[in-house]
Amino acid sequence: MAHVPSLFDVGSVTHAGRVRARNEDSYLVRTDVGLWAVADGMGGHEAGDLASRIVVESLDAIGAPDSAADLLAQCEARLFSANQQILALSHERQGAIVGTTTAVLLVRDGHYACIWAGDSRVYLINRHGITQVSHDHSELEELIADGALSREEVQDWPSNAITRAVGVVADPELEVVTGPAEPEDIFVICSDGLTRHVRDDEIEQHAATRLAQTACDDMLALALDRGGLDNVTIVIVRLLAPRSSEPTRTPLDPEPRP
């Protein structure tokens, strides 16, 4: 199947927040191949920002894909490569835990794929409303899934350790969800610095009613106004209707012959 280039309205922003001295988030915008990513690093002494940067730089090395399947395969290979590099970094630091969440969105040939580990999120906004495509790899999410806690009970929980990340174990557990991508679909990729301050319905309202960059800037301002307790990173991707490749005809053009 031939690749039909899509048109996108894309916005992105990252900020250290109001509390943290260092921004350990990284993000990647590769609209040319249909790839966008957010990584939220963890680990002391600058290791977190190194880990997230390793993931982004590894993904940035992806070449022009032949198909949607090729893009997904390249993405997974680059994430496994980044995982090995981060493990080597950990070894250099006497086994210190170093890692990063990763949330990647791929869009090609009318389909999307979401690949992630950790609690950075991918949302899809369409005519049905907002849906969290990814689900958090975290202790609290596991407790909710097991029925031990309700979602309301964990609203003000003091901590929420992640249970998966890139760079922590030799064989990273990446989760993949795929689906159809249609014009006017809006994807929001973000670190938990946004979602701890801004509700899903607010994310939907901002992303659905503004240009992508304006929505990113406005949501960052909202997170900072509400405390900015963590680094905040947001990437918004809106799919636009492709321009028709058919030549336009005027009423004066002769009718084509049968």
Secondary structure, 3 states (H helix, E strand, C coil): CCCCCCEEEEEEEEECCCCCCCCCEEEEEECCCCEEEEEEEECCCCHHHHHHHHHHHHHHCCCCCCCHHHHHHHHHHHHHHHHHHHHHHHHHCCCCCCEEEEEEEEEECCEEEEEEECCCEEEEEECCEEEECCCCCEHHHHHHHCCCCCCCCCCCCCCCCECCCECCCCCCCCEEEEEECCCCCEEEEECHHHHCCCCHHHHHHHHHHCCHHHHHHHHHHHHHHCCCCCCEEEEEEEEECCCCCCCCCCCCCCCCCC
